[in-house]
Amino acid sequence: MIRINLLPQRRLRGRASASDASARPLLVGVIGLAAAAAAVVVLVDRPKRARLAELNEANAQLQSDIQAKKRQLVGYDELKKSAEEADERYKSIQRLIGAKVVPAHVLHEIGEILTTSKYPTMTEDMARRTGNGPDSDPNRRFQADWDPSHVWLSGFSDSDGLFRLEGGAQTESDVTQLAKRLAASVYFADVTPAGGERIPDSTSGSSYFKFTITGKVVY
């Protein structure tokens, strides 16, 4: 009779069952970690990424708006300077009008002289003498880049055709350029700077050149 001992096989099955039972908690733990990681992605990471995308989009829009504003402001400084110069010329002319009734053509001529890139009304001969050509006179030649906003007027008097112009300037050179332009104009003659002095300005702490120019008005 042949006998078959099945006892060892039963023991192996028992061991396999025990191994499966011990592996189940580990599997549950792995699944739990995976679920927790997925929850972190869904509940934390995605909202943060969405918020970051919104901020980046808002920043890009802001930069676009800034560039658009910069393009709109191109030339603003030049316009502001021109407006300030025009306002200063207006104030100077108003001071002259308040001091005395001055002929309209004299006011217009002074306004032209005090305008950037403008020249006085001149004869052809005088235009050549004040230019840079071979017929020019170094003593009458204009400084091309002179800024008339460096000069302001405070008074104008006219007695029997003799005028007296008073005002202030940043430098004595500005007074020289003003006097040259007055002398070149067909509306003025015998123009002479009658002296001046540097005056401290208590408001700004700087100083300016107070001047007087005399001559004749050609009516």
PyMOL commands that place a pseudoatom at each C-alpha (Angstrom):
pseudoatom trace, name=CA, resn=MET, resi=1, chain=A, elem=C, hetatm=0, pos=[0.000, 0.000, 0.000]
pseudoatom trace, name=CA, resn=ILE, resi=2, chain=A, elem=C, hetatm=0, pos=[1.307, 3.396, -0.899]
pseudoatom trace, name=CA, resn=ARG, resi=3, chain=A, elem=C, hetatm=0, pos=[0.862, 6.248, 1.625]
pseudoatom trace, name=CA, resn=ILE, resi=4, chain=A, elem=C, hetatm=0, pos=[0.994, 9.896, 0.791]
pseudoatom trace, name=CA, resn=ASN, resi=5, chain=A, elem=C, hetatm=0, pos=[1.796, 12.347, 3.554]
pseudoatom trace, name=CA, resn=LEU, resi=6, chain=A, elem=C, hetatm=0, pos=[-0.124, 15.572, 2.971]
pseudoatom trace, name=CA, resn=LEU, resi=7, chain=A, elem=C, hetatm=0, pos=[0.868, 17.298, 6.215]
pseudoatom trace, name=CA, resn=PRO, resi=8, chain=A, elem=C, hetatm=0, pos=[3.730, 19.418, 4.819]
pseudoatom trace, name=CA, resn=GLN, resi=9, chain=A, elem=C, hetatm=0, pos=[1.474, 20.763, 2.116]
pseudoatom trace, name=CA, resn=ARG, resi=10, chain=A, elem=C, hetatm=0, pos=[-1.037, 21.913, 4.700]
pseudoatom trace, name=CA, resn=ARG, resi=11, chain=A, elem=C, hetatm=0, pos=[1.705, 23.759, 6.531]
pseudoatom trace, name=CA, resn=LEU, resi=12, chain=A, elem=C, hetatm=0, pos=[2.741, 25.580, 3.331]
pseudoatom trace, name=CA, resn=ARG, resi=13, chain=A, elem=C, hetatm=0, pos=[-0.806, 26.667, 2.723]
pseudoatom trace, name=CA, resn=GLY, resi=14, chain=A, elem=C, hetatm=0, pos=[-0.998, 27.963, 6.233]
pseudoatom trace, name=CA, resn=ARG, resi=15, chain=A, elem=C, hetatm=0, pos=[2.172, 29.952, 5.744]
pseudoatom trace, name=CA, resn=ALA, resi=16, chain=A, elem=C, hetatm=0, pos=[0.895, 31.457, 2.463]
pseudoatom trace, name=CA, resn=SER, resi=17, chain=A, elem=C, hetatm=0, pos=[-2.288, 32.551, 4.150]
pseudoatom trace, name=CA, resn=ALA, resi=18, chain=A, elem=C, hetatm=0, pos=[-0.313, 34.196, 6.926]
pseudoatom trace, name=CA, resn=SER, resi=19, chain=A, elem=C, hetatm=0, pos=[1.884, 36.016, 4.362]
pseudoatom trace, name=CA, resn=ASP, resi=20, chain=A, elem=C, hetatm=0, pos=[-1.157, 37.323, 2.492]
pseudoatom trace, name=CA, resn=ALA, resi=21, chain=A, elem=C, hetatm=0, pos=[-2.676, 38.550, 5.712]
pseudoatom trace, name=CA, resn=SER, resi=22, chain=A, elem=C, hetatm=0, pos=[0.485, 40.493, 6.657]
pseudoatom trace, name=CA, resn=ALA, resi=23, chain=A, elem=C, hetatm=0, pos=[0.744, 42.097, 3.176]
pseudoatom trace, name=CA, resn=ARG, resi=24, chain=A, elem=C, hetatm=0, pos=[-2.745, 43.540, 3.260]
pseudoatom trace, name=CA, resn=PRO, resi=25, chain=A, elem=C, hetatm=0, pos=[-1.978, 46.379, 5.744]
pseudoatom trace, name=CA, resn=LEU, resi=26, chain=A, elem=C, hetatm=0, pos=[1.038, 47.391, 3.632]
pseudoatom trace, name=CA, resn=LEU, resi=27, chain=A, elem=C, hetatm=0, pos=[-1.089, 47.532, 0.509]
pseudoatom trace, name=CA, resn=VAL, resi=28, chain=A, elem=C, hetatm=0, pos=[-3.716, 49.551, 2.329]
pseudoatom trace, name=CA, resn=GLY, resi=29, chain=A, elem=C, hetatm=0, pos=[-0.989, 51.958, 3.498]
pseudoatom trace, name=CA, resn=VAL, resi=30, chain=A, elem=C, hetatm=0, pos=[0.358, 52.425, -0.023]
pseudoatom trace, name=CA, resn=ILE, resi=31, chain=A, elem=C, hetatm=0, pos=[-3.122, 53.085, -1.342]
pseudoatom trace, name=CA, resn=GLY, resi=32, chain=A, elem=C, hetatm=0, pos=[-3.704, 55.567, 1.488]
pseudoatom trace, name=CA, resn=LEU, resi=33, chain=A, elem=C, hetatm=0, pos=[-0.503, 57.457, 0.684]
pseudoatom trace, name=CA, resn=ALA, resi=34, chain=A, elem=C, hetatm=0, pos=[-1.438, 57.602, -2.979]
pseudoatom trace, name=CA, resn=ALA, resi=35, chain=A, elem=C, hetatm=0, pos=[-4.877, 58.912, -2.083]
pseudoatom trace, name=CA, resn=ALA, resi=36, chain=A, elem=C, hetatm=0, pos=[-3.353, 61.531, 0.235]
pseudoatom trace, name=CA, resn=ALA, resi=37, chain=A, elem=C, hetatm=0, pos=[-0.944, 62.665, -2.492]
pseudoatom trace, name=CA, resn=ALA, resi=38, chain=A, elem=C, hetatm=0, pos=[-3.818, 62.955, -4.943]
pseudoatom trace, name=CA, resn=ALA, resi=39, chain=A, elem=C, hetatm=0, pos=[-5.771, 64.970, -2.397]
pseudoatom trace, name=CA, resn=VAL, resi=40, chain=A, elem=C, hetatm=0, pos=[-2.818, 67.339, -1.920]
pseudoatom trace, name=CA, resn=VAL, resi=41, chain=A, elem=C, hetatm=0, pos=[-2.586, 67.844, -5.672]
pseudoatom trace, name=CA, resn=VAL, resi=42, chain=A, elem=C, hetatm=0, pos=[-6.309, 68.487, -6.013]
pseudoatom trace, name=CA, resn=LEU, resi=43, chain=A, elem=C, hetatm=0, pos=[-6.866, 70.557, -2.876]
pseudoatom trace, name=CA, resn=VAL, resi=44, chain=A, elem=C, hetatm=0, pos=[-3.563, 72.473, -2.552]
pseudoatom trace, name=CA, resn=ASP, resi=45, chain=A, elem=C, hetatm=0, pos=[-1.329, 72.401, -5.617]
pseudoatom trace, name=CA, resn=ARG, resi=46, chain=A, elem=C, hetatm=0, pos=[-3.933, 73.017, -8.312]
pseudoatom trace, name=CA, resn=PRO, resi=47, chain=A, elem=C, hetatm=0, pos=[-5.504, 76.073, -6.598]
pseudoatom trace, name=CA, resn=LYS, resi=48, chain=A, elem=C, hetatm=0, pos=[-2.038, 77.566, -6.064]
pseudoatom trace, name=CA, resn=ARG, resi=49, chain=A, elem=C, hetatm=0, pos=[-1.108, 76.993, -9.691]
pseudoatom trace, name=CA, resn=ALA, resi=50, chain=A, elem=C, hetatm=0, pos=[-4.401, 78.526, -10.798]
pseudoatom trace, name=CA, resn=ARG, resi=51, chain=A, elem=C, hetatm=0, pos=[-3.780, 81.570, -8.556]
pseudoatom trace, name=CA, resn=LEU, resi=52, chain=A, elem=C, hetatm=0, pos=[-0.228, 81.916, -9.908]
pseudoatom trace, name=CA, resn=ALA, resi=53, chain=A, elem=C, hetatm=0, pos=[-1.560, 81.832, -13.460]
pseudoatom trace, name=CA, resn=GLU, resi=54, chain=A, elem=C, hetatm=0, pos=[-4.071, 84.571, -12.581]
pseudoatom trace, name=CA, resn=LEU, resi=55, chain=A, elem=C, hetatm=0, pos=[-1.320, 86.733, -11.063]
pseudoatom trace, name=CA, resn=ASN, resi=56, chain=A, elem=C, hetatm=0, pos=[0.924, 86.246, -14.098]
pseudoatom trace, name=CA, resn=GLU, resi=57, chain=A, elem=C, hetatm=0, pos=[-1.931, 87.216, -16.395]
pseudoatom trace, name=CA, resn=ALA, resi=58, chain=A, elem=C, hetatm=0, pos=[-2.732, 90.297, -14.294]
pseudoatom trace, name=CA, resn=ASN, resi=59, chain=A, elem=C, hetatm=0, pos=[0.946, 91.307, -14.279]
pseudoatom trace, name=CA, resn=ALA, resi=60, chain=A, elem=C, hetatm=0, pos=[1.164, 90.930, -18.058]
pseudoatom trace, name=CA, resn=GLN, resi=61, chain=A, elem=C, hetatm=0, pos=[-1.932, 93.118, -18.460]
pseudoatom trace, name=CA, resn=LEU, resi=62, chain=A, elem=C, hetatm=0, pos=[-0.447, 95.718, -16.100]
pseudoatom trace, name=CA, resn=GLN, resi=63, chain=A, elem=C, hetatm=0, pos=[2.815, 95.824, -18.069]
pseudoatom trace, name=CA, resn=SER, resi=64, chain=A, elem=C, hetatm=0, pos=[0.820, 96.240, -21.276]
pseudoatom trace, name=CA, resn=ASP, resi=65, chain=A, elem=C, hetatm=0, pos=[-1.122, 99.145, -19.742]
pseudoatom trace, name=CA, resn=ILE, resi=66, chain=A, elem=C, hetatm=0, pos=[2.118, 100.794, -18.566]
pseudoatom trace, name=CA, resn=GLN, resi=67, chain=A, elem=C, hetatm=0, pos=[3.661, 100.573, -22.033]
pseudoatom trace, name=CA, resn=ALA, resi=68, chain=A, elem=C, hetatm=0, pos=[0.490, 102.036, -23.560]
pseudoatom trace, name=CA, resn=LYS, resi=69, chain=A, elem=C, hetatm=0, pos=[0.606, 104.973, -21.119]
pseudoatom trace, name=CA, resn=LYS, resi=70, chain=A, elem=C, hetatm=0, pos=[4.279, 105.562, -21.937]
pseudoatom trace, name=CA, resn=ARG, resi=71, chain=A, elem=C, hetatm=0, pos=[3.449, 105.726, -25.639]
pseudoatom trace, name=CA, resn=GLN, resi=72, chain=A, elem=C, hetatm=0, pos=[0.702, 108.243, -24.892]
pseudoatom trace, name=CA, resn=LEU, resi=73, chain=A, elem=C, hetatm=0, pos=[3.165, 110.425, -22.931]
pseudoatom trace, name=CA, resn=VAL, resi=74, chain=A, elem=C, hetatm=0, pos=[5.741, 110.608, -25.739]
pseudoatom trace, name=CA, resn=GLY, resi=75, chain=A, elem=C, hetatm=0, pos=[6.451, 114.291, -26.352]
pseudoatom trace, name=CA, resn=TYR, resi=76, chain=A, elem=C, hetatm=0, pos=[4.804, 115.386, -23.096]
pseudoatom trace, name=CA, resn=ASP, resi=77, chain=A, elem=C, hetatm=0, pos=[7.997, 117.003, -21.751]
pseudoatom trace, name=CA, resn=GLU, resi=78, chain=A, elem=C, hetatm=0, pos=[8.417, 119.046, -24.938]
pseudoatom trace, name=CA, resn=LEU, resi=79, chain=A, elem=C, hetatm=0, pos=[4.777, 120.147, -24.849]
pseudoatom trace, name=CA, resn=LYS, resi=80, chain=A, elem=C, hetatm=0, pos=[5.079, 121.068, -21.179]
pseudoatom trace, name=CA, resn=LYS, resi=81, chain=A, elem=C, hetatm=0, pos=[8.205, 123.139, -21.848]
pseudoatom trace, name=CA, resn=SER, resi=82, chain=A, elem=C, hetatm=0, pos=[6.523, 124.935, -24.766]
pseudoatom trace, name=CA, resn=ALA, resi=83, chain=A, elem=C, hetatm=0, pos=[3.483, 125.688, -22.610]
pseudoatom trace, name=CA, resn=GLU, resi=84, chain=A, elem=C, hetatm=0, pos=[5.674, 127.066, -19.826]
pseudoatom trace, name=CA, resn=GLU, resi=85, chain=A, elem=C, hetatm=0, pos=[7.578, 129.262, -22.289]
pseudoatom trace, name=CA, resn=ALA, resi=86, chain=A, elem=C, hetatm=0, pos=[4.333, 130.570, -23.784]
pseudoatom trace, name=CA, resn=ASP, resi=87, chain=A, elem=C, hetatm=0, pos=[2.987, 131.302, -20.308]
pseudoatom trace, name=CA, resn=GLU, resi=88, chain=A, elem=C, hetatm=0, pos=[6.144, 133.204, -19.361]
pseudoatom trace, name=CA, resn=ARG, resi=89, chain=A, elem=C, hetatm=0, pos=[5.992, 135.255, -22.573]
pseudoatom trace, name=CA, resn=TYR, resi=90, chain=A, elem=C, hetatm=0, pos=[2.353, 136.064, -21.865]
pseudoatom trace, name=CA, resn=LYS, resi=91, chain=A, elem=C, hetatm=0, pos=[3.182, 137.198, -18.334]
pseudoatom trace, name=CA, resn=SER, resi=92, chain=A, elem=C, hetatm=0, pos=[6.038, 139.371, -19.621]
pseudoatom trace, name=CA, resn=ILE, resi=93, chain=A, elem=C, hetatm=0, pos=[3.813, 141.034, -22.210]
pseudoatom trace, name=CA, resn=GLN, resi=94, chain=A, elem=C, hetatm=0, pos=[1.057, 141.547, -19.631]
pseudoatom trace, name=CA, resn=ARG, resi=95, chain=A, elem=C, hetatm=0, pos=[3.533, 143.302, -17.348]
pseudoatom trace, name=CA, resn=LEU, resi=96, chain=A, elem=C, hetatm=0, pos=[4.490, 145.605, -20.208]
pseudoatom trace, name=CA, resn=ILE, resi=97, chain=A, elem=C, hetatm=0, pos=[0.856, 146.359, -20.985]
pseudoatom trace, name=CA, resn=GLY, resi=98, chain=A, elem=C, hetatm=0, pos=[0.180, 147.105, -17.340]
pseudoatom trace, name=CA, resn=ALA, resi=99, chain=A, elem=C, hetatm=0, pos=[3.110, 149.488, -17.151]
pseudoatom trace, name=CA, resn=LYS, resi=100, chain=A, elem=C, hetatm=0, pos=[2.267, 151.516, -20.267]
pseudoatom trace, name=CA, resn=VAL, resi=101, chain=A, elem=C, hetatm=0, pos=[0.309, 151.390, -23.481]
pseudoatom trace, name=CA, resn=VAL, resi=102, chain=A, elem=C, hetatm=0, pos=[2.869, 149.937, -25.908]
pseudoatom trace, name=CA, resn=PRO, resi=103, chain=A, elem=C, hetatm=0, pos=[2.347, 149.862, -29.702]
pseudoatom trace, name=CA, resn=ALA, resi=104, chain=A, elem=C, hetatm=0, pos=[1.062, 146.482, -30.892]
pseudoatom trace, name=CA, resn=HIS, resi=105, chain=A, elem=C, hetatm=0, pos=[3.941, 145.895, -33.306]
pseudoatom trace, name=CA, resn=VAL, resi=106, chain=A, elem=C, hetatm=0, pos=[6.472, 146.446, -30.497]
pseudoatom trace, name=CA, resn=LEU, resi=107, chain=A, elem=C, hetatm=0, pos=[4.696, 143.925, -28.264]
pseudoatom trace, name=CA, resn=HIS, resi=108, chain=A, elem=C, hetatm=0, pos=[4.554, 141.419, -31.108]
pseudoatom trace, name=CA, resn=GLU, resi=109, chain=A, elem=C, hetatm=0, pos=[8.238, 141.872, -31.894]
pseudoatom trace, name=CA, resn=ILE, resi=110, chain=A, elem=C, hetatm=0, pos=[9.266, 141.375, -28.272]
pseudoatom trace, name=CA, resn=GLY, resi=111, chain=A, elem=C, hetatm=0, pos=[7.072, 138.268, -28.132]
pseudoatom trace, name=CA, resn=GLU, resi=112, chain=A, elem=C, hetatm=0, pos=[8.779, 136.849, -31.225]
pseudoatom trace, name=CA, resn=ILE, resi=113, chain=A, elem=C, hetatm=0, pos=[12.230, 137.540, -29.805]
pseudoatom trace, name=CA, resn=LEU, resi=114, chain=A, elem=C, hetatm=0, pos=[11.282, 135.710, -26.598]
pseudoatom trace, name=CA, resn=THR, resi=115, chain=A, elem=C, hetatm=0, pos=[10.055, 132.646, -28.507]
pseudoatom trace, name=CA, resn=THR, resi=116, chain=A, elem=C, hetatm=0, pos=[12.304, 129.615, -29.007]
pseudoatom trace, name=CA, resn=SER, resi=117, chain=A, elem=C, hetatm=0, pos=[13.644, 129.266, -32.581]
pseudoatom trace, name=CA, resn=LYS, resi=118, chain=A, elem=C, hetatm=0, pos=[12.131, 132.631, -33.561]
pseudoatom trace, name=CA, resn=TYR, resi=119, chain=A, elem=C, hetatm=0, pos=[14.110, 135.591, -34.870]
pseudoatom trace, name=CA, resn=PRO, resi=120, chain=A, elem=C, hetatm=0, pos=[13.424, 139.326, -34.950]
pseudoatom trace, name=CA, resn=THR, resi=121, chain=A, elem=C, hetatm=0, pos=[12.100, 141.071, -38.033]
pseudoatom trace, name=CA, resn=MET, resi=122, chain=A, elem=C, hetatm=0, pos=[15.264, 141.978, -39.972]
pseudoatom trace, name=CA, resn=THR, resi=123, chain=A, elem=C, hetatm=0, pos=[16.352, 143.454, -43.268]
pseudoatom trace, name=CA, resn=GLU, resi=124, chain=A, elem=C, hetatm=0, pos=[18.194, 141.142, -45.668]
pseudoatom trace, name=CA, resn=ASP, resi=125, chain=A, elem=C, hetatm=0, pos=[21.454, 142.904, -44.882]
pseudoatom trace, name=CA, resn=MET, resi=126, chain=A, elem=C, hetatm=0, pos=[20.963, 142.466, -41.129]
pseudoatom trace, name=CA, resn=ALA, resi=127, chain=A, elem=C, hetatm=0, pos=[20.023, 138.799, -41.594]
pseudoatom trace, name=CA, resn=ARG, resi=128, chain=A, elem=C, hetatm=0, pos=[23.361, 138.224, -43.345]
pseudoatom trace, name=CA, resn=ARG, resi=129, chain=A, elem=C, hetatm=0, pos=[25.283, 140.078, -40.640]
pseudoatom trace, name=CA, resn=THR, resi=130, chain=A, elem=C, hetatm=0, pos=[23.719, 138.049, -37.828]
pseudoatom trace, name=CA, resn=GLY, resi=131, chain=A, elem=C, hetatm=0, pos=[24.125, 134.719, -39.656]
pseudoatom trace, name=CA, resn=ASN, resi=132, chain=A, elem=C, hetatm=0, pos=[27.099, 132.395, -40.032]
pseudoatom trace, name=CA, resn=GLY, resi=133, chain=A, elem=C, hetatm=0, pos=[28.008, 133.177, -43.648]
pseudoatom trace, name=CA, resn=PRO, resi=134, chain=A, elem=C, hetatm=0, pos=[31.067, 134.987, -45.021]
pseudoatom trace, name=CA, resn=ASP, resi=135, chain=A, elem=C, hetatm=0, pos=[29.278, 138.360, -44.696]
pseudoatom trace, name=CA, resn=SER, resi=136, chain=A, elem=C, hetatm=0, pos=[28.393, 137.846, -41.029]
pseudoatom trace, name=CA, resn=ASP, resi=137, chain=A, elem=C, hetatm=0, pos=[29.566, 140.130, -38.231]
pseudoatom trace, name=CA, resn=PRO, resi=138, chain=A, elem=C, hetatm=0, pos=[30.949, 138.241, -35.184]
pseudoatom trace, name=CA, resn=ASN, resi=139, chain=A, elem=C, hetatm=0, pos=[29.763, 141.066, -32.926]
pseudoatom trace, name=CA, resn=ARG, resi=140, chain=A, elem=C, hetatm=0, pos=[26.170, 140.723, -34.171]
pseudoatom trace, name=CA, resn=ARG, resi=141, chain=A, elem=C, hetatm=0, pos=[26.043, 136.965, -34.702]
pseudoatom trace, name=CA, resn=PHE, resi=142, chain=A, elem=C, hetatm=0, pos=[23.290, 135.138, -32.799]
pseudoatom trace, name=CA, resn=GLN, resi=143, chain=A, elem=C, hetatm=0, pos=[23.839, 132.109, -30.598]
pseudoatom trace, name=CA, resn=ALA, resi=144, chain=A, elem=C, hetatm=0, pos=[21.661, 129.567, -32.423]
pseudoatom trace, name=CA, resn=ASP, resi=145, chain=A, elem=C, hetatm=0, pos=[20.842, 127.418, -29.378]
pseudoatom trace, name=CA, resn=TRP, resi=146, chain=A, elem=C, hetatm=0, pos=[19.987, 130.315, -27.049]
pseudoatom trace, name=CA, resn=ASP, resi=147, chain=A, elem=C, hetatm=0, pos=[16.987, 129.580, -24.808]
pseudoatom trace, name=CA, resn=PRO, resi=148, chain=A, elem=C, hetatm=0, pos=[14.823, 132.726, -24.413]
pseudoatom trace, name=CA, resn=SER, resi=149, chain=A, elem=C, hetatm=0, pos=[13.058, 131.205, -21.408]
pseudoatom trace, name=CA, resn=HIS, resi=150, chain=A, elem=C, hetatm=0, pos=[16.188, 132.180, -19.449]
pseudoatom trace, name=CA, resn=VAL, resi=151, chain=A, elem=C, hetatm=0, pos=[14.992, 135.802, -19.669]
pseudoatom trace, name=CA, resn=TRP, resi=152, chain=A, elem=C, hetatm=0, pos=[11.922, 137.455, -18.148]
pseudoatom trace, name=CA, resn=LEU, resi=153, chain=A, elem=C, hetatm=0, pos=[10.763, 141.075, -18.387]
pseudoatom trace, name=CA, resn=SER, resi=154, chain=A, elem=C, hetatm=0, pos=[9.558, 143.263, -15.543]
pseudoatom trace, name=CA, resn=GLY, resi=155, chain=A, elem=C, hetatm=0, pos=[9.075, 146.676, -17.157]
pseudoatom trace, name=CA, resn=PHE, resi=156, chain=A, elem=C, hetatm=0, pos=[9.079, 148.725, -20.347]
pseudoatom trace, name=CA, resn=SER, resi=157, chain=A, elem=C, hetatm=0, pos=[8.964, 152.505, -20.588]
pseudoatom trace, name=CA, resn=ASP, resi=158, chain=A, elem=C, hetatm=0, pos=[8.899, 154.727, -23.665]
pseudoatom trace, name=CA, resn=SER, resi=159, chain=A, elem=C, hetatm=0, pos=[9.513, 158.464, -23.564]
pseudoatom trace, name=CA, resn=ASP, resi=160, chain=A, elem=C, hetatm=0, pos=[9.644, 160.389, -26.837]
pseudoatom trace, name=CA, resn=GLY, resi=161, chain=A, elem=C, hetatm=0, pos=[10.825, 157.329, -28.728]
pseudoatom trace, name=CA, resn=LEU, resi=162, chain=A, elem=C, hetatm=0, pos=[13.438, 156.293, -26.165]
pseudoatom trace, name=CA, resn=PHE, resi=163, chain=A, elem=C, hetatm=0, pos=[12.724, 152.972, -24.487]
pseudoatom trace, name=CA, resn=ARG, resi=164, chain=A, elem=C, hetatm=0, pos=[13.948, 151.364, -21.293]
pseudoatom trace, name=CA, resn=LEU, resi=165, chain=A, elem=C, hetatm=0, pos=[13.527, 147.606, -20.890]
pseudoatom trace, name=CA, resn=GLU, resi=166, chain=A, elem=C, hetatm=0, pos=[14.053, 145.959, -17.491]
pseudoatom trace, name=CA, resn=GLY, resi=167, chain=A, elem=C, hetatm=0, pos=[14.028, 142.355, -16.404]
pseudoatom trace, name=CA, resn=GLY, resi=168, chain=A, elem=C, hetatm=0, pos=[15.985, 139.394, -15.097]
pseudoatom trace, name=CA, resn=ALA, resi=169, chain=A, elem=C, hetatm=0, pos=[18.067, 136.628, -16.642]
pseudoatom trace, name=CA, resn=GLN, resi=170, chain=A, elem=C, hetatm=0, pos=[19.881, 133.520, -15.556]
pseudoatom trace, name=CA, resn=THR, resi=171, chain=A, elem=C, hetatm=0, pos=[23.239, 134.821, -16.812]
pseudoatom trace, name=CA, resn=GLU, resi=172, chain=A, elem=C, hetatm=0, pos=[24.761, 137.952, -18.300]
pseudoatom trace, name=CA, resn=SER, resi=173, chain=A, elem=C, hetatm=0, pos=[25.199, 136.034, -21.567]
pseudoatom trace, name=CA, resn=ASP, resi=174, chain=A, elem=C, hetatm=0, pos=[21.395, 135.744, -21.823]
pseudoatom trace, name=CA, resn=VAL, resi=175, chain=A, elem=C, hetatm=0, pos=[21.151, 139.539, -21.631]
pseudoatom trace, name=CA, resn=THR, resi=176, chain=A, elem=C, hetatm=0, pos=[23.722, 139.833, -24.429]
pseudoatom trace, name=CA, resn=GLN, resi=177, chain=A, elem=C, hetatm=0, pos=[21.695, 137.525, -26.684]
pseudoatom trace, name=CA, resn=LEU, resi=178, chain=A, elem=C, hetatm=0, pos=[18.505, 139.489, -25.986]
pseudoatom trace, name=CA, resn=ALA, resi=179, chain=A, elem=C, hetatm=0, pos=[20.233, 142.798, -26.728]
pseudoatom trace, name=CA, resn=LYS, resi=180, chain=A, elem=C, hetatm=0, pos=[21.653, 141.446, -30.021]
pseudoatom trace, name=CA, resn=ARG, resi=181, chain=A, elem=C, hetatm=0, pos=[18.189, 140.421, -31.186]
pseudoatom trace, name=CA, resn=LEU, resi=182, chain=A, elem=C, hetatm=0, pos=[16.660, 143.757, -30.222]
pseudoatom trace, name=CA, resn=ALA, resi=183, chain=A, elem=C, hetatm=0, pos=[19.457, 145.573, -32.047]
pseudoatom trace, name=CA, resn=ALA, resi=184, chain=A, elem=C, hetatm=0, pos=[18.885, 143.472, -35.183]
pseudoatom trace, name=CA, resn=SER, resi=185, chain=A, elem=C, hetatm=0, pos=[15.136, 144.207, -35.258]
pseudoatom trace, name=CA, resn=VAL, resi=186, chain=A, elem=C, hetatm=0, pos=[13.782, 146.838, -37.640]
pseudoatom trace, name=CA, resn=TYR, resi=187, chain=A, elem=C, hetatm=0, pos=[11.643, 148.136, -34.762]
pseudoatom trace, name=CA, resn=PHE, resi=188, chain=A, elem=C, hetatm=0, pos=[14.543, 149.111, -32.482]
pseudoatom trace, name=CA, resn=ALA, resi=189, chain=A, elem=C, hetatm=0, pos=[17.706, 151.173, -32.863]
pseudoatom trace, name=CA, resn=ASP, resi=190, chain=A, elem=C, hetatm=0, pos=[20.724, 152.184, -30.784]
pseudoatom trace, name=CA, resn=VAL, resi=191, chain=A, elem=C, hetatm=0, pos=[20.138, 149.245, -28.438]
pseudoatom trace, name=CA, resn=THR, resi=192, chain=A, elem=C, hetatm=0, pos=[22.549, 149.276, -25.508]
pseudoatom trace, name=CA, resn=PRO, resi=193, chain=A, elem=C, hetatm=0, pos=[22.720, 147.140, -22.343]
pseudoatom trace, name=CA, resn=ALA, resi=194, chain=A, elem=C, hetatm=0, pos=[22.742, 149.781, -19.606]
pseudoatom trace, name=CA, resn=GLY, resi=195, chain=A, elem=C, hetatm=0, pos=[24.350, 147.657, -16.930]
pseudoatom trace, name=CA, resn=GLY, resi=196, chain=A, elem=C, hetatm=0, pos=[23.100, 145.122, -14.451]
pseudoatom trace, name=CA, resn=GLU, resi=197, chain=A, elem=C, hetatm=0, pos=[23.857, 143.263, -11.262]
pseudoatom trace, name=CA, resn=ARG, resi=198, chain=A, elem=C, hetatm=0, pos=[23.488, 139.790, -9.802]
pseudoatom trace, name=CA, resn=ILE, resi=199, chain=A, elem=C, hetatm=0, pos=[20.679, 139.595, -7.262]
pseudoatom trace, name=CA, resn=PRO, resi=200, chain=A, elem=C, hetatm=0, pos=[20.227, 136.779, -4.702]
pseudoatom trace, name=CA, resn=ASP, resi=201, chain=A, elem=C, hetatm=0, pos=[16.799, 135.138, -4.740]
pseudoatom trace, name=CA, resn=SER, resi=202, chain=A, elem=C, hetatm=0, pos=[15.698, 134.488, -1.153]
pseudoatom trace, name=CA, resn=THR, resi=203, chain=A, elem=C, hetatm=0, pos=[12.933, 132.134, -2.295]
pseudoatom trace, name=CA, resn=SER, resi=204, chain=A, elem=C, hetatm=0, pos=[15.000, 129.666, -4.332]
pseudoatom trace, name=CA, resn=GLY, resi=205, chain=A, elem=C, hetatm=0, pos=[18.362, 130.313, -2.698]
pseudoatom trace, name=CA, resn=SER, resi=206, chain=A, elem=C, hetatm=0, pos=[19.971, 130.971, -6.098]
pseudoatom trace, name=CA, resn=SER, resi=207, chain=A, elem=C, hetatm=0, pos=[20.682, 134.262, -7.848]
pseudoatom trace, name=CA, resn=TYR, resi=208, chain=A, elem=C, hetatm=0, pos=[19.783, 135.944, -11.131]
pseudoatom trace, name=CA, resn=PHE, resi=209, chain=A, elem=C, hetatm=0, pos=[21.105, 138.793, -13.262]
pseudoatom trace, name=CA, resn=LYS, resi=210, chain=A, elem=C, hetatm=0, pos=[19.001, 141.962, -13.119]
pseudoatom trace, name=CA, resn=PHE, resi=211, chain=A, elem=C, hetatm=0, pos=[19.415, 144.021, -16.294]
pseudoatom trace, name=CA, resn=THR, resi=212, chain=A, elem=C, hetatm=0, pos=[18.393, 147.201, -18.082]
pseudoatom trace, name=CA, resn=ILE, resi=213, chain=A, elem=C, hetatm=0, pos=[18.491, 147.723, -21.859]
pseudoatom trace, name=CA, resn=THR, resi=214, chain=A, elem=C, hetatm=0, pos=[17.927, 151.103, -23.493]
pseudoatom trace, name=CA, resn=GLY, resi=215, chain=A, elem=C, hetatm=0, pos=[17.455, 152.247, -27.079]
pseudoatom trace, name=CA, resn=LYS, resi=216, chain=A, elem=C, hetatm=0, pos=[15.082, 153.841, -29.552]
pseudoatom trace, name=CA, resn=VAL, resi=217, chain=A, elem=C, hetatm=0, pos=[11.717, 152.600, -30.765]
pseudoatom trace, name=CA, resn=VAL, resi=218, chain=A, elem=C, hetatm=0, pos=[11.157, 152.863, -34.516]
pseudoatom trace, name=CA, resn=TYR, resi=219, chain=A, elem=C, hetatm=0, pos=[7.447, 153.619, -34.986]
for i in range(1, 219): cmd.bond("trace and resi %d" % i, "trace and resi %d" % (i + 1))
show_as sticks, trace
zoom trace
